[in-house]
Amino acid sequence: MIQLGNCPDGMSAEEIREYVRIFTDLHPFEREGTLDIKPDGEYVDLFLHTPNVKFERIRRITGYLTGTVDRWNNAKTAELHDRVKHDAERTEENVQEKADRTDRNA
């Protein structure tokens, strides 16, 4: 449930409810957190502070979606070990190297 956090003194309960309604209409999947209401000139900023949510990484490994590999047999674990792992780091050097390879193959 969305709780009310900081809001300006003197703001009516009706106005606060309307800002909460607008926020929940715009973000229907945001169901937990503390909503701060901050007037900014003619506009009003709405900030939702969400709690930390446990996140489990799911990866596609050797054709299977998995979170962990602790229940895999030896053959599937060996297949994972033999995979070619790619570096996802994007640097100027990597970009230029890829461009050079593309030019040579063209």
N, C-alpha and C positions, 0 to 999 in steps of 0.2 A: 504494500500500500504506500502511496506517496504521502509523506508527511510534510507539513509546512515548516520551513526553516525561517530564515530572516526575511522580514518584510518591513516596509517603512511604517513608522508610527502614523496614525491617523488614517490609514487605508481601511475602508469599510470591509466588513466581513463579506458582503455581497460582491465587492470588487475582487477580493482575494479568491472567493469561490469561482468567479468567472475566469480569472487567470489560471487557476488549477484546471478548470474544465477545458480551456483553450489548449493548455499544455497536453492534457491527456488525449484530446482529439487529434492533435498533431503528432503525438508519439504514443500510439496505442499499445506498443509492446514494452514500454517503460513502465514497470509496475511497482518498483521499489526504489526508495531513495527519499532524500530531503530536498524540497523545492525552495529555492531562494528567489525572492521577487525584488528586483532593483530598478527603480525608475531612472531613465537616462534621457532627460529632456522630454521630447514628445513621445519617446519610445519607452518600453518596459522590457528589461532583460530578464529572462527566466533561466535559472541555473539549476540543474538537477545533479545532486551529489549522490552517486550510487554506491552501495556497499560492495566490498570486494567479493567477487564471485569465483568459486573454484572453477578452474579451466583445465580441461584435459585435452592434450594435443592428440589429434587423430591424423595419421599419415597413411599414404598409400604406399605400401611396401610390397614389392614382388607380386603385384596384382591384387592385394588384399588391403582393405581398410582396417587399420589396427591402432590401438592406443599404446600397447606394449607388446613385446615379443616373448615374454616370459613363459607362455604356454605353447610355444612353437616346438616342433620336433627338430632333430638335428639336421635333417635335410633342408628344411625351410630356413633355419638359422644360417646354414652354410651358404644358401642362395643369397641371403641378405649380406653376408660377409663378402661375397664375391661381386656384389654390385659395384658399378662405377659411380662414385659419388661426385657430384658437380659442385663447384664453388659458386655460391650465389652472390658473392661480393662484386659489386659493380664499381670499378675504378676506371679512370681515364685510360690506364694502361690496358685493362681488359677490353674496353670498348675499341680501342685502336687495334689491338691484336685481332679481334674478331673481324673488324673491317678489312684488315690486311688479308686475312684468310679468305674472306668473301671475294676480294678483288682478284686474288690468285686463282680461285676456282671459277671465275666468270669467263 
